[in-house]
Amino acid sequence: MTTDKKLFTSDQIRAWDTYTIAHEPISSKDLMYRAASSAIPAILKEWELGFYSQVCVVCGNGNNGGDGFVIASLLRAKGIPVRVFKPEGELSKDALFYAEALRAENCEIESFDKFSVQNQHVLLIDALFGTGLNRPIQPDSEAWKWIQVMNACQARLVSLDLPSGLPAEPTLFLPTPDAVVQADITLTFQVPKLSFLFEEWGRFVGNFQLLNIGLSKDFEQIESSPFSYQSYSTGIGLRQIKSVFSHKRSFGHTGVFAGTKGMQGAAMLAASAALHSGSGLVTMHTAPENFNLFHAWQPELLLNGSKFEHEEDIQSLLSCYSALVVGCGLGTDKQTMNQIQVLLGSLNIPAVFDADAITLLARLIQINPEIRLPSHLVLTPHPGEMQRLLGNVKMNSYKQLDEARRFAEKHQVYVILKGAFTRIIMPDGQVCFQLSSNPMLSSAGTGDVLAGLVGGLMAQGIEIETACKMGVAIHAEAAKRIVNSGKRSLVASDLLKEIPYLV
């Protein structure tokens, strides 16, 4: 099962705060206290693990600084040595309230000019700038100097809500590395910030943790957003045996068109993933010389060596299947491109196009930009393949997502854009991010497993959008289980062993 939640811009988050204050009701300073308090367990955990000598909190003059003052007070109450620093300037109303409360506890708030950390056994809390930053920190400004000092010190660096200098949305600006705090951990309030989820911006964030600060659920329901995020949650999976009289054909038949000479492994992984997803039957279309290899790898696979070059051949084959997986190690020669073109003209069942099928599709689109694609088509490109689909124009990761949304809307297809936070793009332009990011999936063949998994779920009659979201979530959760077992690396076939526990 997956749980989807909306992603909001910084303006929407401020409106969410305002709505919560008005409708809970709660005062703004009490909401600030609630938010800051939510960070304490994570900070205490870091403190206990790190053998630190003290905590230094750098507070800005806005509400992010106010959160820092509250955290300093709460840590002092637990007997932790804390020093607090702030730049010159007037504090916001709520930040001033908590700064004065901190001074009443006989805690000095020192000038930032006195800040200097050479000791690596210091835990540094960055509460300088929050989500209100809408322009880059300028070189040689005071704020730029503060960030330089914080990045240069050897302390463990924890940022509140987002690293200072980083915009909440990638649409605002792309900062230079010397103008952003480079956090080890970011404790962010309520929802991830969009900038966390794109490589050029997210590299400053470190590991981020979500802190629920109890903002209004009503606002979340009524406010719209083109972006959401999901994570895997335990519970009853979608694949439920509805009758004791079920048989193999009750769970669909997946056809896998993949595996040219030298690339049989990609086809094996995709076909096995379809089987492990619960598909009742999986037929592998491959050259007859591959049969012995496939039988040895996965004896449950059905094998078919027939070629499909004409529309009547395709229609005859399609009548056998409830879903297809096409492209894993398929090859990209002219004959295969013609087969893909014929397939597209006859496709009347859900299908996943991966790898070589995407490369060939990109060529067909280049020849005919107005090509009509089947509406039940799922594409699973990595960023390089997405670039080919978009015309080989280089762009940053946010711009690529924006263009991928336009592509999905134009062609009315589903796109699973793979990456650190894999994105499922719907034909209406809605985007769902997979929040579980696992660098151990950066291994050959893991994408083939994902394609087979999604195809196998669709073959069982699971609606396309749900199959895409579930496939991506199960894929990520399988990798997480492997990591949690103690392994320090994984190969794609390791995922196959975990999938049956998760569907």
URSUL-V155125 format. One record per helix or strand of 2 or more residues. SS is the DSSP state (A for helix, B for strand). FROM is the first residue (numbers start at 0). TO is the last residue. If there is no record, write none. Layout:
SS_FROM_TO, SS_FROM_TO
This chain:
B_1_5, A_9_22, A_27_49, B_53_58, A_62_76, B_81_85, A_92_103, B_108_110, A_111_113, B_121_126, A_141_151, B_155_159, A_176_178, B_184_188, A_193_196, A_198_201, B_206_210, A_216_221, B_226_231, A_247_250, B_252_256, A_263_275, B_280_284, A_287_296, B_301_303, A_310_317, B_322_325, A_333_345, B_349_352, A_355_366, B_376_378, A_382_388, A_396_410, B_413_416, B_422_424, B_430_433, A_438_440, A_445_458, A_463_483, A_491_498
